[in-house]
Amino acid sequence: MVSSEDVPSIGIYRRDGDALIRLSGPIPAPTLEPKGLAFSPDGTHLAVGLGTGSAAASFAVYDRVGDTFTKTAQNLSGYTTDPIAYSPDGSHLLLGGATKGSMPVLKRSGATYSALSAIAFPESTASFRAAAYTANGSLLIVATLTSREVPDGGQLHVYTRSGDAYARASTITLPGTYSPRAVAVAPNGVHVAVASDDTVRIYKLSGTTLTLLTSLTSWPSGVAFSPDSGYLAVGTYPNISLFKRSGDTFTSLPAPSAGATNMVFSGDGNYLSFLTVSDSGTTSVTTCKRVGDTFTILPPPAVQPEPYVWGLAGYPLALYG
């Protein structure tokens, strides 16, 4: 899915074999700039943050039936945050963005969304940066930032979830003054990748304790694990970085000659799609096909997204700006 920075729009792609086919946009098209999005795990709902400025002013929910996305009556205003992720069971929707000191959570029951108690951060001045659930949904990993000016201002928190309640179980400090950008939890529930301005750090999760294993590469913009936890993709420029995991060891693989920002693996792990940014700042969608340990760039989709987009989620592949 993609939305444009200049003209509000949402682009959605469906994979057909090796090809990405652009579908008709959601009905009706957004009138405000999309600020974030998330697919429900069952693929039936698409939550889209809508607003102007740096944060969403509301969010809309689109129902998906086949290749058609139709806006529901659900349109909650007053949230200065963006949809980030659904819980693996699809019953919770995290909202992150401008709010300091906490992160709103909505409960989904059928087509209805209602507010739960917000997840509190230890520091009232901390701002949300990124979050990801473990595959079974029992733990939530959240990265926050107190201040770029404060040494070791970034933190990584582990929250336990029981029903609709979240409780902070542990917190570690991210070294340096660099801002965390993205978090990915491997489906094996053991490995956590955190992309900061300076590097990607890999942590091992045992119970609710995080232990640093290694650092991989510099200046990342995003991270994604394959569904089998065997591969890690890191958004870097001018070329994407790819790693194969064996136990706790991550080994660099030859990578295609394409820079990447946000990225997502297909459900079968055989395709990796990401945004590529040109020297002029325009964006396009690139997809690699994986055969064994080899990732090969496929021909681009016949219809590319709008020139300026912010990120993506999938599959179906959705891009927004």
SEGUFI-141985 format. One line per 5 residues: number of its first residue (from 1); their letters; for each residue x, z, y of N, C-alpha, C. Coordinates in steps of 0.05 Angstrom, whole numbers, plus 32768, in hexadecimal, padded with zeros to 4 digits. Atoms other than C-alpha are relative to their C-alpha. Example, Ala and Ser with C-alpha at 12.3 -4.5 7.8 and 13.67 -1.06 7.14 Angstrom:
// residues 2
1	AS	8012,8000,7FE8,80F6,809C,7FA6,8012,8000,8018  7FF0,7FFF,7FE8,8111,808F,7FEB,7FF1,800E,8016
END
This chain:
// residues 321
1	MVSSE	8011,8000,7FE8,8000,8000,8000,8012,8000,8018  7FF0,8002,7FE8,801A,7FEF,8045,7FEE,8002,8018  800E,8001,7FE7,8003,7FFC,808B,8014,7FF9,8016  7FEF,800A,7FEB,801E,7FDE,80CA,8003,8013,8017  7FFB,7FEF,7FE9,803E,8002,8105,7FF1,7FF6,8018
6	DVPSI	800C,800C,7FE9,801E,7FD2,8136,7FE2,7FFD,7FFD  801C,8004,8006,7FDB,7FC0,8117,7FF9,8010,7FE8  8007,7FEF,8017,7FBB,7FF5,80EB,7FF6,7FEF,7FE8  8009,800E,8018,7FB5,7FDA,80A5,800C,800D,7FE7  7FF7,7FF5,8019,7FBE,7FEC,805C,8003,7FE9,7FED
11	GIYRR	7FFC,8015,8014,7FDC,7FBE,8028,8003,800B,7FE5  7FFF,7FF6,801C,7FD2,7FC8,7FDE,8007,7FE9,7FED  7FF7,8014,8014,7FF5,7FA3,7FA5,7FFA,8009,7FE4  8003,7FFB,801C,7FE5,7F9E,7F5C,8015,7FF0,7FF1  7FEC,800E,8010,801B,7F8D,7F29,7FF3,7FF0,7FEA
16	DGDAL	800A,8012,8016,800B,7F52,7EFB,8019,7FF4,7FF3  7FE7,8008,800C,8045,7F4A,7ECC,8017,8007,8012  7FEA,7FFB,7FEE,8083,7F42,7EF7,7FF8,7FFC,801D  8008,8007,7FE5,805B,7F2F,7F35,7FF0,8017,800D  8011,7FEE,7FF0,803D,7F5B,7F6C,7FEC,7FEE,800F
21	IRLSG	8016,800F,7FF4,7FF9,7F40,7F83,7FF4,8011,8015  800D,7FF1,7FEA,7FDF,7F56,7FC7,7FE2,7FFE,7FFE  801D,7FFF,8002,7F97,7F6C,7FC4,7FF4,8001,801C  800E,7FFD,7FE6,7F63,7F6D,7FFB,8002,801D,8008  7FFC,7FE5,7FF6,7F6B,7FAA,8028,7FE7,8011,7FFC
26	PIPAP	8017,7FEE,8003,7F3E,7FE7,8026,7FEA,7FF9,8013  8017,8006,7FF0,7EF8,7FE1,8042,7FF4,801A,800A  7FF5,8012,7FEA,7EF2,7FED,807C,801D,8006,8005  7FE4,7FFC,7FF9,7F39,7FE5,8096,8002,8017,8013  7FFC,7FE9,7FEE,7F55,8021,80BB,8001,7FF7,801D
31	TLEPK	7FFE,8006,7FE3,7F4E,8022,8107,8016,8010,800D  7FEA,7FF0,7FF6,7F84,8056,8110,8018,7FFB,7FED  7FE8,8005,800F,7FCC,8051,80F9,8003,8013,7FE8  7FFB,7FEF,8018,7FD7,806A,80B1,8019,8010,8003  7FE9,7FEE,7FFD,8007,80A5,80AF,800A,800B,7FE6
36	GLAFS	7FF7,7FF6,801A,800D,80B3,8065,7FEA,7FFA,7FEC  8014,8006,8014,7FEA,80A7,8024,8008,800C,7FE5  7FFB,7FF5,801B,7FE3,80C0,7FDD,7FEA,7FF5,7FED  8012,8008,8015,7FC3,80A4,7F9D,7FFA,8019,7FEF  8007,7FEC,8014,7F9D,80D4,7F70,800C,7FF7,7FE5
41	PDGTH	7FF4,8008,801A,7FBC,80D6,7F2A,7FEF,7FEE,7FEF  8011,8012,800F,7F7F,80B4,7F0C,7FFC,7FE5,800D  8002,8019,7FF3,7F85,807C,7F3E,7FE6,7FF9,800D  801A,8005,7FF6,7F3E,8083,7F57,7FFD,8006,801E  8001,7FF9,7FE4,7F4D,80A0,7F9C,801A,7FFA,800E
46	LAVGL	7FE9,8005,7FEF,7F7B,808C,7FD4,7FFB,8010,801A  8003,7FF0,7FE7,7F84,80C0,800C,8013,7FF5,8014  7FF0,800D,7FEB,7F9D,80A3,804E,7FFE,8011,8019  8000,7FF2,7FE7,7FB2,80CA,808B,7FFD,7FEC,8017  8006,8012,7FEA,7F99,80AA,80CC,8005,800E,801A
51	GTGSA	7FFD,7FF4,7FE7,7FAD,80B7,8113,8012,7FF0,8013  7FEE,800C,7FED,7FD8,80A7,814F,8016,8015,8006  7FE9,7FEE,7FFB,801B,80C4,8165,800F,8006,7FE6  7FED,7FF9,8016,8047,80E9,8133,7FF2,800B,7FE7  800E,7FF3,8017,8011,8106,8105,7FE4,7FF6,7FFE
56	AASFA	801C,8008,8004,7FCE,80F7,80E7,7FED,8013,800E  8016,7FF0,7FF4,7F8F,810E,810B,7FEA,8005,7FEC  8015,7FFD,8014,7F63,8107,80CE,800A,7FF1,7FE7  7FF9,8011,8016,7F65,80E9,8089,7FE7,7FF6,7FF3  8016,800D,800D,7F38,80BA,8064,8006,7FFD,7FE2
61	VYDRV	7FFE,8004,801C,7F2B,80B2,801A,7FF3,7FE6,7FF8  800A,8019,800A,7F22,806F,7FF8,7FFB,8002,7FE2  8005,8002,801D,7F01,8067,7FB4,800A,7FE6,7FF5  7FF6,8018,800D,7F21,8035,7F85,7FEF,7FFA,7FE8  800D,800B,8018,7EF8,800C,7F54,800C,7FE5,7FFB
66	GDTFT	7FF1,8018,8005,7F23,7FD7,7F34,8013,7FFA,8016  7FEE,8008,7FEA,7F46,7FB2,7F6D,7FF3,8005,801B  800E,7FFC,7FE7,7F15,7FC9,7FA2,8002,801D,800A  7FFD,7FE5,7FF4,7F21,8004,7FD1,7FEC,8002,8017  8016,7FFD,7FEC,7EE5,801D,7FF9,8001,801C,800B
71	KTAQN	7FFE,7FE6,7FF2,7EE6,8055,802C,7FE7,8011,7FF9  8016,7FEE,8006,7EBB,8091,8019,7FF7,800E,8019  800A,7FF2,7FE9,7E94,80BE,8047,8013,8017,8008  7FED,7FEB,7FFB,7ECD,80F1,8042,8013,7FF8,8016  7FEE,8006,7FE9,7EF2,80F0,8085,8004,801A,800F
76	LSGYT	7FFC,7FE6,7FF5,7F0F,8133,8098,8012,7FFE,8019  7FF1,8000,7FE7,7F26,813C,80E0,800D,801B,8004  7FF4,7FE6,7FF9,7F51,8172,80FE,8019,8006,7FF1  7FE7,7FFB,800F,7F8C,816B,80CF,8017,7FF0,800E  7FEA,800D,7FF4,7FCD,815D,80F3,8016,7FFC,7FEC
81	TDPIA	7FED,8004,8016,7FEE,814E,80B1,7FF9,7FE7,7FF0  8003,8019,800F,7FF6,8115,8080,7FFD,8005,7FE2  8001,7FFD,801D,7FE2,810D,8037,801B,7FFB,7FF4  7FE5,8001,800C,8020,8119,800D,7FFE,7FFA,7FE2  8001,8004,801D,800D,811F,7FC4,7FE8,800F,7FF5
86	YSPDG	8013,7FF2,8010,7FD7,8131,7F93,800E,8010,7FEA  7FF6,7FF2,8017,7FE3,8165,7F5E,7FFC,7FEE,7FE7  8003,8012,8018,7FEC,8146,7F18,7FE5,7FFF,7FF4  801C,8001,800A,7FA5,815A,7F05,7FED,7FF5,8014  8011,800D,7FEC,7F8B,813A,7F45,7FED,8013,800F
91	SHLLL	8014,7FEE,7FF3,7F66,8179,7F5C,8009,800B,801B  7FF5,7FF7,7FE6,7F94,818A,7F97,800D,7FE8,800F  7FF2,8013,7FEF,7FAC,815F,7FD1,8010,800E,8015  7FEE,7FF3,7FED,7FE8,8176,7FF9,8000,7FF0,801A  7FFE,800D,7FE6,7FEB,8167,8043,8019,800B,800E
96	GGATK	7FE8,7FF7,7FF3,802E,816A,8066,8004,7FF1,801A  7FFB,800E,7FE7,8048,8157,80AA,8007,8012,8017  7FF9,7FF3,7FE7,8044,8178,80EE,7FFD,801F,7FFF  8005,7FE4,8000,802C,81BE,80DB,801A,8010,7FF9  7FE9,7FEE,8006,8062,81F5,80DD,7FF7,8019,7FF3
101	GSMPV	8005,7FE7,800D,8064,8231,80B0,7FEE,7FFF,7FE8  8012,8002,8017,8033,8217,807C,7FFA,7FE3,7FFA  8008,801B,8008,8018,81DB,8057,7FE3,8001,7FF6  801C,8000,8008,7FCD,81CD,8051,7FFD,7FF4,7FE3  8007,800A,801A,7FAF,81C1,800C,7FE2,7FFC,7FFF
106	LKRSG	801C,8006,8004,7F6C,81A0,7FFD,7FF9,8000,7FE3  800A,8001,801C,7F44,81A8,7FBD,7FED,7FE9,7FFD  8012,8017,8005,7F24,816A,7FA0,7FEE,8007,7FE9  8014,7FFD,8015,7EE4,8170,7F79,7FEF,7FE7,8001  800D,801A,7FFF,7ECA,812B,7F68,8009,7FF1,8018
111	ATYSA	7FF9,800F,7FE8,7EC7,8107,7FAA,8001,8012,8019  8001,7FED,7FEA,7EC6,8147,7FD4,801B,800F,8003  7FE7,7FF1,7FFB,7F03,8167,7FF5,7FFA,8018,8012  8004,7FE8,7FF0,7F04,81AE,8010,801A,800F,8003  7FE6,7FF3,7FFA,7F3B,81DA,802E,8004,8019,7FEF
116	LSAIA	7FF7,7FE8,800D,7F60,820E,8005,8012,800F,8013  7FED,7FF1,7FF0,7F8E,8244,8020,801A,7FF0,8001  7FE8,8010,7FFC,7FCC,8222,803D,8017,800E,7FF2  7FE8,7FF5,800C,800F,822B,801A,8013,8009,8016  7FF0,7FF5,7FEA,8038,8259,8046,801E,7FFD,7FFA
121	FPEST	7FE2,8001,8002,8083,824F,8053,800B,801B,8008  7FF4,7FE7,7FF8,80B1,828B,8059,8006,8002,801E  7FFA,8000,7FE3,80C4,8276,80A0,7FE9,7FF4,800F  8017,800A,7FF1,808C,826E,80D2,8007,7FE8,8010  7FF7,8017,7FF1,80B6,823A,80F7,8007,7FE9,7FEF
126	ASFRA	7FF7,8015,8012,80C5,8211,80B9,7FEC,7FE9,8000  8011,8018,8001,80AA,81CA,80B7,8002,7FF3,7FE4  8001,800E,801A,8095,81A5,8078,8011,7FE7,8001  7FF0,8018,8001,80C5,816E,8062,7FF8,7FEF,7FE7  8006,800F,8018,80B3,815A,801A,7FF6,8013,7FEA
131	AAYTA	800A,7FEF,8016,8091,8173,7FDA,7FFB,7FEF,7FE8  8006,800D,801A,8087,8161,7F91,7FF9,8015,7FEB  8008,7FEF,8016,8064,8180,7F56,8011,7FFA,7FE7  7FF7,8006,801B,807F,8188,7F10,7FEA,7FF1,7FF2  8013,8012,800E,805D,815A,7EDE,7FE7,800F,7FF6
136	NGSLL	8016,7FF1,800A,8031,8192,7EC2,7FF0,800E,8017  800E,7FF5,7FE9,801D,81A8,7F08,8002,801E,8004  7FFE,7FE3,7FFE,8031,81F1,7EFE,8012,8009,8016  7FED,7FF9,7FEB,8069,81EF,7F32,7FFF,7FEB,8016  7FFE,8012,7FE9,806F,81D0,7F77,801A,8006,800F
141	IVATL	7FE7,7FFE,7FF2,80B2,81C3,7F98,7FFC,7FF6,801C  8005,8007,7FE4,80B0,81C2,7FE4,801A,8003,8010  7FE9,7FFE,7FEE,80E8,81B2,8015,7FF7,8004,801C  8007,7FFB,7FE5,80E4,81CE,805B,801A,8000,8011  7FEA,7FFF,7FED,8110,81CE,8099,7FF9,8013,8017
146	TSREV	8004,7FEE,7FEA,8116,8207,80CA,800A,7FF4,801B  7FF5,800D,7FE9,8143,81E3,80FC,8019,7FF1,7FF9  7FE7,800F,8004,8178,81AD,80FD,8017,800F,800D  7FEB,7FF3,7FF0,819E,81DA,812D,800A,801A,7FF2  7FF8,7FE7,800E,81A1,8216,80FD,800F,7FF9,7FE7
151	PDGGQ	7FF1,8005,8019,81D7,8215,80C7,7FEF,8006,7FE8  8010,7FFC,8019,81B7,820D,8082,7FE3,8003,8007  801B,7FFD,7FF8,8174,8202,80A3,7FEB,7FF5,7FED  8012,800B,8014,8156,81DD,8067,7FFD,8013,7FE9  8005,7FEF,8017,8135,8202,802E,7FF0,7FF1,7FEB
156	LHVYT	800F,800B,8016,8119,81F1,7FEA,7FF2,8017,7FF2  8010,7FEB,800B,80E0,821B,7FCF,7FF3,7FF8,7FE6  800F,8005,8018,80C1,8221,7F8A,7FE7,8012,8001  8019,7FF2,8001,8077,8234,7F89,7FF3,7FFD,7FE5  8010,8001,8018,804F,8246,7F4C,7FE3,7FFA,8008
161	RSGDA	801D,8005,7FFB,8007,822D,7F47,7FF0,800B,7FE9  8013,7FF6,8014,7FCF,8251,7F24,7FE4,7FFB,800B  801A,8008,7FF5,7F8C,8231,7F2E,8003,7FF5,801C  7FFE,8009,7FE5,7F84,8229,7F79,8014,8010,8011  7FEE,7FEF,7FF1,7FB9,825C,7F8C,801D,7FF8,7FFC
166	YARAS	7FE4,8006,8001,8002,8250,7F9C,8010,8019,8009  7FEF,7FE9,7FF9,8039,8286,7F9E,801D,7FF7,7FFF  7FE3,8007,7FFF,8081,827D,7FB3,800F,8011,7FEC  7FF1,7FF2,8015,80AF,828F,7F79,801D,8002,8007  7FE3,7FFF,7FF9,80F4,827D,7F94,8005,7FED,8017
171	TITLP	7FF8,8010,7FEA,8118,825F,7FCF,801E,7FFD,8000  7FE3,8003,7FFD,815E,8241,7FD6,8005,7FF1,801A  7FF8,800D,7FE7,8182,8229,8014,800E,7FE6,7FFA  7FF3,801A,8002,8196,81E0,801A,8019,8000,8012  7FE8,7FFD,7FF0,81DF,81DE,8031,8000,7FEE,8018
176	GTYSP	7FFC,8010,7FE8,81F1,81C5,8076,7FE7,8001,8012  8016,8001,7FEC,81C3,81B5,80B1,7FF0,7FE7,7FFD  800E,801A,8004,81A8,8174,8093,7FE4,8004,7FF7  801D,7FFE,8005,815E,8168,808E,7FF9,7FF4,7FE5  800B,800C,8019,813E,815F,8049,7FEC,7FEB,8006
181	RAVAV	8011,8017,7FFB,811A,811D,8045,7FEC,7FFB,7FEA  8011,8007,8017,80FD,8116,7FFF,8006,8012,7FE9  7FFC,7FF0,8018,80F3,813D,7FBF,7FF3,7FF1,7FE9  800B,800B,8019,80E8,8122,7F78,8006,8012,7FE9  7FFD,7FEF,8018,80DD,814A,7F39,7FFE,7FED,7FE8
186	APNGV	8001,8011,8018,80EE,8127,7EF7,7FE9,8009,7FEF  8016,7FF9,8012,80B4,8124,7EC6,8007,8014,7FEB  7FF7,7FEC,8014,80DE,814E,7E96,7FFD,801C,800A  8003,7FE6,7FF5,80D3,8188,7EC6,8019,8010,8003  7FE6,7FF3,8000,811D,8198,7EC6,8010,7FF9,8018
191	HVAVA	7FEE,8009,7FEB,813E,816F,7EFC,7FF1,7FFA,8019  800C,8004,7FE6,812E,816E,7F46,8015,7FF3,8012  7FEF,800F,7FED,814C,813C,7F77,7FF6,8005,801C  8007,7FFB,7FE4,814E,814D,7FC1,8011,7FEE,8012  7FF2,8011,7FED,8161,8118,7FF4,8001,800D,801B
196	SDDTV	7FFC,7FF6,7FE5,817E,8133,8034,800E,7FEB,8010  7FF2,8013,7FF0,819E,8110,806E,801C,7FF9,7FF6  7FE4,8004,8007,81E3,8119,8050,8004,7FF7,7FE3  7FFB,8005,801C,81DA,8113,8004,7FE7,8004,7FEF  8014,7FF9,8014,81AE,8117,7FC6,800B,8016,7FEF
201	RIYKL	7FF8,7FEA,8011,81B3,8159,7FA3,7FEE,8002,7FE8  800F,7FFD,8018,819D,8162,7F5B,8001,801D,7FF7  8003,7FE4,8008,8183,81A6,7F46,7FF4,8000,7FE4  800C,7FFB,801A,8172,81C1,7F01,7FEC,8016,8004  8016,7FED,7FFE,8130,81E6,7EFD,7FFD,800F,7FE5
206	SGTTL	8004,7FF0,8018,812D,821F,7ECB,7FEC,8017,8008  8014,7FED,7FF7,80ED,8247,7ED0,7FF9,7FF9,801D  8004,8006,7FE4,80E7,824D,7F1C,801B,8002,8010  7FE5,7FFE,7FF4,8133,824E,7F29,800C,7FE4,8002  7FF3,8019,7FFB,8157,8212,7F47,801E,8005,8002
211	TLLTS	7FE3,7FFF,8000,81A1,8208,7F39,800C,7FE5,8006  7FF4,801A,7FF8,81CB,81D2,7F5A,8012,7FF6,7FEA  7FF0,800D,8014,81E9,81A1,7F28,8016,7FEE,800D  7FED,8014,7FF4,8209,816A,7F53,7FF4,7FF4,8019  8009,8011,7FEA,8205,813F,7F91,8008,7FE3,7FF9
216	LTSWP	7FFD,801B,800B,8200,80F4,7F87,800A,7FEB,8014  7FFA,8016,7FEE,8202,80C7,7FC4,7FFA,8008,801D  8002,7FF9,7FE4,8202,80C7,8010,7FE9,7FF2,800E  8014,800B,7FEE,81CB,80BB,8044,7FE8,7FF3,7FF2  8017,800B,800E,818F,80B2,8017,7FE6,8002,8011
221	SGVAF	801A,8000,7FF2,8148,80A3,802F,7FE9,8007,7FED  8016,7FFA,8013,8120,80AF,7FEF,800B,8003,7FE4  7FF8,7FFD,801C,8123,80C1,7FA5,7FE8,7FFC,7FEE  8015,8004,8013,80FB,80AF,7F68,800B,8001,7FE3  7FF9,8000,801D,8101,80C0,7F1D,7FEE,7FED,7FF1
226	SPDSG	8010,8011,8012,80EA,8090,7EE7,7FED,8013,7FF0  8013,7FF0,8010,80AF,80A8,7EBC,800C,800F,7FE8  7FF3,7FF3,8017,80DD,80B9,7E82,8017,8012,8009  7FEB,7FEF,7FF5,810D,80E0,7EB0,801C,7FF5,7FFB  7FE6,800A,8008,8145,80B3,7E99,800F,7FF2,8017
231	YLAVG	7FF3,800E,7FEA,8153,8090,7EDC,7FF7,800D,801A  8005,7FF7,7FE6,8158,80A5,7F24,8007,7FEA,8014  7FFB,8013,7FEA,8151,8075,7F5F,8002,800F,801A  7FFB,7FF3,7FE6,816C,8088,7FA3,8000,7FEB,8015  8000,8013,7FEA,815B,8063,7FE3,8018,8004,8011
236	TYPNI	7FE8,8000,7FEF,819C,8052,8006,8003,7FE5,800C  7FFB,8019,7FF2,81B6,801C,8034,801E,7FFB,8001  800F,8019,8003,81CF,7FE5,802D,7FF5,7FFA,7FE4  800A,8005,801B,81C1,7FEA,7FE2,7FF4,8019,7FF4  800C,7FEA,800E,8194,8016,7FB8,8014,800C,7FED
241	SLFKR	7FEF,7FF3,8013,81B6,8048,7F8B,7FF0,8008,7FE7  800E,7FFA,8019,81A3,8050,7F41,8012,8011,7FEE  7FF1,7FEE,8012,81B7,8085,7F0F,7FF1,8003,7FE6  800B,7FFA,801A,81AC,8090,7EC5,8006,801C,7FF9  7FFD,7FE3,8007,81A1,80D7,7EAD,8004,8003,7FE2
246	SGDTF	7FFC,7FF8,801C,81BC,80F3,7E6C,8005,801E,8001  7FFE,7FE3,7FFD,81B0,813D,7E66,8000,8007,801E  7FFE,7FF9,7FE4,81C7,815A,7EA9,8014,7FEE,800F  7FEC,8012,7FF4,81F6,8120,7EB8,7FF2,7FE7,800A  800C,8018,7FF3,81E3,80E7,7EE8,8017,7FEC,8004
251	TSLPA	7FEB,8015,7FFF,820D,80A7,7EE1,7FF6,7FE9,8011  8008,8016,7FEF,820C,8071,7F16,7FFE,7FE6,7FF0  8004,801A,800C,81F2,802D,7F01,8004,7FEA,8014  7FFF,8017,7FED,81FE,7FE8,7F1F,7FE4,7FFD,800D  801A,8001,7FF1,81C8,7FE0,7F55,7FFD,7FE5,800D
256	PSAGA	8005,8019,7FF2,81A7,7FA2,7F73,8009,8002,801D  7FF7,8001,7FE4,81BF,7F8C,7FB8,7FE8,8000,8012  8017,7FFD,7FEE,8184,7FA6,7FDF,7FFE,801D,8009  8004,7FE5,7FF6,817D,7FE3,800C,7FE4,8009,7FFB  801A,7FF6,8007,8142,8010,7FFF,7FFA,8019,8010
261	TNMVF	800A,7FE6,7FF5,8118,8046,8020,7FEF,800D,7FEB  8012,7FF5,8014,80DB,805F,7FFB,7FFF,7FEF,7FE7  8000,800F,8019,80D6,804C,7FB2,7FEE,800E,7FEC  8011,7FF6,8015,80AA,8054,7F75,8004,7FF0,7FE6  7FFF,800D,801A,80AF,8046,7F2B,7FE4,7FFA,7FF6
266	SGDGN	801A,8005,800E,8076,8026,7F04,7FFC,8014,7FEA  8006,7FEC,8015,8053,8050,7ED0,800F,7FFD,7FE7  7FF1,8004,8019,8079,8030,7E97,801E,8001,8005  7FE3,7FFD,7FFA,80BC,8038,7EBB,800F,7FE6,8000  7FF2,801A,8002,80CC,7FED,7EB6,8003,7FF2,801B
271	YLSFL	7FFF,800D,7FE5,80C3,7FDD,7F00,8006,8016,8015  7FFA,7FEF,7FE9,80DF,7FFD,7F3F,7FFB,7FF0,8019  8006,800D,7FE6,80C1,7FEA,7F82,8009,8011,8017  7FF7,7FF1,7FE9,80DC,7FFD,7FC5,7FFE,7FEF,8019  8000,800E,7FE6,80DC,7FEB,800F,801D,7FFA,8007
276	TVSDS	7FE6,8009,7FF6,8117,7FC3,8029,7FFE,7FFB,801E  8000,8003,7FE3,8128,7FC6,8073,8015,7FEC,8008  7FED,8014,7FF7,8149,7F8A,8094,8010,800B,8018  7FF0,7FF8,7FE9,817D,7F8F,80CB,7FEF,8001,801A  8011,8000,7FE9,8146,7F80,80FD,7FEB,8016,7FFF
281	GTTSV	8013,7FEA,8002,811C,7FBB,80E4,7FE7,7FF9,7FF2  8018,8007,800F,80E6,7F94,80C0,8003,8007,7FE3  7FFF,7FF7,801C,80D3,7FA8,8079,7FF3,7FEC,7FEE  800C,8010,8015,80C2,7F85,8039,8000,8010,7FE6  8001,7FF3,801A,80B1,7F99,7FF2,8012,7FF2,7FEC
286	TTCKR	7FEF,800A,8015,80E5,7F91,7FBC,7FFA,800E,7FE6  8004,7FF5,801B,80DA,7F9B,7F71,8016,7FF8,7FED  7FEC,8005,8015,810E,7FA2,7F3B,7FF3,8004,7FE4  8009,7FFC,801B,8100,7F99,7EF1,8017,800C,7FF0  7FEB,7FF3,8010,8126,7FC7,7EC2,7FFE,7FF7,7FE3
291	VGDTF	7FFD,8006,801C,813E,7FB0,7E7F,8019,800F,7FF6  7FEA,7FEE,8006,8168,7FE6,7E5F,800A,800E,8019  7FF5,7FF4,7FE8,8197,7FFF,7E95,8003,7FEC,8017  7FFC,8015,7FEC,8194,7FBE,7EBD,7FE6,7FFD,8011  8016,8004,7FED,8168,7FB8,7EFB,8004,7FE6,800F
296	TILPP	7FFD,801B,7FF5,815C,7F71,7F13,7FEA,7FFB,8014  8014,8006,7FEB,8139,7F5D,7F54,7FEE,7FE9,7FF8  8013,8015,8006,80FA,7F34,7F49,7FFA,7FF0,8019  8008,800F,7FE8,80E0,7EFD,7F77,7FEC,8011,8011  8011,7FF0,7FEF,80BC,7F1B,7FB3,7FE2,7FF9,7FFD
301	PAVQP	801C,8007,8002,8070,7F1F,7FB5,7FF9,7FE9,8013  8007,8017,7FF0,804E,7EE1,7FD1,7FF7,8008,801C  8009,7FF5,7FE6,802F,7F0B,8009,800E,801B,8005  7FF2,7FE7,7FF9,805D,7F3F,8028,7FEF,8011,8012  800F,7FEE,7FEE,8044,7F7C,804E,8005,7FF9,801D
306	EPYVW	7FFB,8003,7FE4,8041,7F80,8099,801D,8006,8006  7FE3,7FFE,7FFB,8086,7F7F,80BB,800A,801C,8001  7FF6,7FE5,7FFC,808A,7FCA,80C9,7FF0,8013,7FF0  800E,7FED,8011,8077,7FFC,8093,8011,8019,7FFC  7FF2,7FE6,8002,8089,8045,8087,8007,8008,7FE4
311	GLAGY	7FFB,7FF6,801B,8084,8052,803D,7FEC,7FF4,7FED  8012,800B,8015,8060,8044,7FFC,7FFB,8015,7FEB  8007,7FF0,8017,803E,8063,7FC1,7FF5,7FED,7FEB  800A,8013,8013,8028,8044,7F80,7FFC,800E,7FE6  800C,801B,8004,8012,8027,7F4F,7FE2,8003,7FFD
316	PLALY	7FFA,8018,7FF1,7FE8,8001,7F66,8012,8007,8018  7FED,7FFB,7FEB,801E,7FFB,7F9A,7FF3,8000,801B  800C,7FFD,7FE5,8009,8013,7FDF,8016,8005,8014  7FEC,7FFD,7FEB,8032,800D,801E,7FF2,8006,801A  800C,7FF8,7FE7,8025,802B,8062,8014,8002,8016
321	G	7FEE,7FFF,7FE9,8042,802C,80A8,7FF4,800F,8017
END
